[in-house]
């Protein structure tokens, strides 16, 4: 028995549509993890307050890699002012709204841990290392990101506004 070509085509189209409906939740979940909005290249400017030097303008570039389900983030953030520079690398994993991981700063050979929370594209964390502590806030909305670091150490404050893809 032979079926008309239009029936076979429609049947294939129906199967394809059903597969798309079944796969849509999995694909949406893969793109909706807590770090999904951070993936990509970022650049921008802001200010840095250094304990002995005051406040200066700063320029930054960042590369953020996120795994397939959006639950882990690798951040490399390079910033420089007229007299100061830093290269911050972070590796963080989220479990529910909690996050934990590690960080390092290459030019000063310092590293430590990160603990905090993430919700709605906003990270609130405490970064620590051998007597050093800083609060770290990061927020991503579409193609805009803000980063704020506050500490009582050498770097007192960093405030950065970044744009994606620049």
N, C-alpha and C positions, 0 to 999 in steps of 0.2 A: 504494500500500500504506500502510495506516495502522497506527501502533504504539499500543498501549495507553498511556493517560496515566501509569500507574505506571512503565512502562519509560522514557518520556521523563524523568520526574521522577528516577528512579534514575540515569539516564545523566547528567543535569545534576549531580546530587549527586556522582557519581563524578568528573566533570570538575572540580568545585569542590574536592573533596578532593585530587585530584592537583595542582591549582594551588597549594593551601595547602602541600602537602608540598614542592613545588618552590621556593616563595617563602620558606619558613621559614628556610633558611640565610641568605638575603640580609637578611631582617628581623632575625634574631638578630645578624648582623654589624653592622648599622647601629646597634644599641643596645648593642654591646659594645666600642666603641672605648675607648681608654685614659682618656678624660675623661668617659665616660658617667655615672659615679656622681656627678660634681660638678655636673651641670646643676640649676638651680633657684635658689630664694631661701633664704638661710641667715641665722640670727641667733644670737647667744650672747654669752658674756663670757669674760674671762680676765684676764691681767695684762700690764702693760708696764713695763719698766725703762728709765728715762731717765738718761743719764749724770750730770747734775747734780741730779736730783730724786728718785732712788730709784724704788721700785716702787709702782704704783697699779693699782687695778681698772680694767678697760676693757670697754666694750660695743661690739659690732660687728654690722653688717648687711652681707650680701654678696649679689650677684646674679651668677650664673655662667651664661653662655650657651655652649652646645656645638653644633657643627655636626652635620649629619645622620649622619655616620659616626663621630662621637665623637673625631675626631683633632685638633680645635682647641678652644681654650677662651678665652673672654673673661671675665675676673674683674674685678668692681668691688667692693672691700672698703672700707667706711667704718667707722672706729673712733674712739671718743672716751673719754677719761678726764676727771677733774676739771680737769686743766690741759693736756691734750695731745690733739690730734686728727690723723688722717691719712686720706687717701683714695687708696688704691692701685688702679691699673688695670693689668691685665696682659693681653697677647695672646700666646698660646703655641700652637705647633703641635708635634705628636708625629709622629715618623717611626720606626717600630719602638719601641724603648724610649728613644730619645733625644728630647729636647725642646729647643726654642729659641724665643725670642721677645723681646718688649720689655715694659717696665713704665714707669709714670710715677706720680709722687705730686703731686697737684694743688695742695695748699696750699703746697708748697715749690718748685714748678715744677722738679722734678728728674725725669730719665728715664734709662733705661739698658737693658741687655740681660739676658736670662735664658738660662742654659744648664744642662742637667741631664738627669735620667732620670725615667721613670715606669714603674712596674711594679706590678700588683696594686692599683691605686688609691692608690699612694703616689708622691708627687713629692719628689725630692731635687734641689735646684737651687742654683746660685750666681747671685746678682743683683749686677750691677756698674754703676757710673756714676762717671766722673771721680774716681778715687781712693777711691770708696766701694765696699765689698763686704759682702755678708751672705749667710749660708746660709739657705735657705728650705726648710722641710719642710711638706708638706700631705698629709693622708690622709683619704679618704672611705670609710666603710663604712655602707651603707644610709642611714639618716637622720641619721647623726652624722659630723662632720668635725672634724679638729684641724689647727691651723696653728701653726707655730713658726718664728720668725725670730731669728737670732743675729747680732750685729754688734759691731764696736768703735767704731761711730759714735755719733751723738747718741742713737739708739734702740739700747740694748744687747740687749734681748730682748723678744719678744712671744710669748705663749702664749695661744691662744684655743681654746675648745671651742664648736662651732656645731651647731645642730640645723636640719634642713631644714624649710622651710615655715612657719616661725614669723614 
